[in-house]
Structure formats: structure tokens, C-alpha cells
């Protein structure tokens, strides 16, 4: 069964076209840290029910500019 989230080498499909695992990991860490810092500057993670939808919104905030499926 094909994997909808990664290529044949296991690299997640990403909006930046990165195909090298270490490079993608580094960029993901840097960018998600930036987004988390921005959240913290605004008072932290916005309140909510902390249910599935809320966690999906947090995930999209942290990773949505990197991965089309985030």
C-alpha cells in the first residue's frame, strides 16, 4: 500500500521540496521552534477543549507551513 505522507525513501512530502532527511529534520526543528516561540510570545497555546480538533489546530500552527497534510 502506498504511503500518502512520504516518498519511497521515507522522506515526508513537504512544501519546501526537501528530499534529504537530515536537512528536512533540521528545517522542521528550526521552523517549528520559531512557531512555538511566536505562540509563547502571544501567551502560549490558545485555550480550547484540548480535544482532537484543538490538537489538530496546534499541529497545523506548528507544521502547516512545512507539510501539506499537517
N, C-alpha and C positions, 0 to 999 in steps of 0.2 A: 504494500500500500504506500503510495507517495506521501511524503511529508509536506504538509502545506506551509510549514514555517521555516524550513531550512533547505539548503541546496544539497547536492549529493555528497558534499564533504562535511555536512553538518553545520555549516555556517548559516546563521539566521539571515533570512531575507531582510534587507534593511534599506531605508530610504537614501542612504549615502552611497550605495553600491560597493561597500567594502566587502571583499571576499577573503580576507586574511583574518583568521581567528584572533590572534593576539592584538592586531590593530583594532578590530571591532570591540574586543573586550576593553581595551584602553579608552576608546572613544565613548563607549557606553558608560564606563565608570566616570569619566570626566563630565559628560553631559548630564547624567542623572544626578551627580553630585551638585552641579550647578543648579539644576531644577529644584533639588531638595533644599539647597541654600536659599533660593528665592522663596520657597514655601515658608521656610523658617523666618525669613525677613518679614513676611506678611503675617506672622503669628502662628505658624505651624500648619499642620494638615487641617483643612477646613472640617468643621464638625459635621456630623451626619449620623446615620444609623449604624455605621461600621458593618454594613451587610455586604452582600456580593456586589451590588451596584456601586456602593461607596468605594469599595476597594478597587473596582474596575476604573473608577474616575481617578483615584490616586495613581494607579498604574499608568493610565493614559497620560496624566500630567508628567510623570517621570520619564516615560519611554515613548510617548506618542510621536515625538519628532524624529525618533530613530527607526522605529518599526511600524510598518503599515498596519499590523494586526494588534498593536498594543491597545 
